[in-house]
Amino acid sequence: MKKSTGKIAKSKAKAAPLKIGCDGHWIEGNIWFSLGLSKTEAMMLKAVAGDIFTKNAKSAAVARVLLQAALAHYDVMKPLIQRNAAYSADEGFFMMDCYLKGVIAGQHAKIAERKRKVAS
């Protein structure tokens, strides 16, 4: 039998999630969502911000504009989302989210490579 040392084991500190930002329509915005993004998704938002906006935009503002664009062009987005869902199911992904994370990482790599070529 193991003897007790009388010391209390310290729990390991967990990293707090990064708070990226908040953006919304301050007059009409009465429904707010909290989203958790992976590091790759957050980096992709910053890369997209550099491509779309002329000035530095906060990631929350970029996410909001992308959501608005998707909703405004739902007729275009619906078939894309349905194809992603069908492909994810056919390939045995647990969730479409798992498949899209890989696609996002690939898109981010393409943007980074394009920026490297322009810079050199």
C-alpha angles and dihedrals in degrees: 000000000000117000118233115241092203092238122125114230112241116230115237114257114248122214113250115236114261114252107222101178152278129254134169149128099289095200102041100021105108098144117067129186129199114213129193113211130187119241090255092052091049091049090049090053089054091048091049090049089057091051098044108032127059093212131040108284127194116249092241090056091049091050090050093050091048090051091048091049091049091050093045091052098037091139088063096040098048096070091045092052092046091051091049091050093048093047091048091051093045092050093047099247112165090226134001085243090069092055094044093052089062092047090050091050089052092049091049091051090051092051092047091050092049090051091049091053092049092048094052 
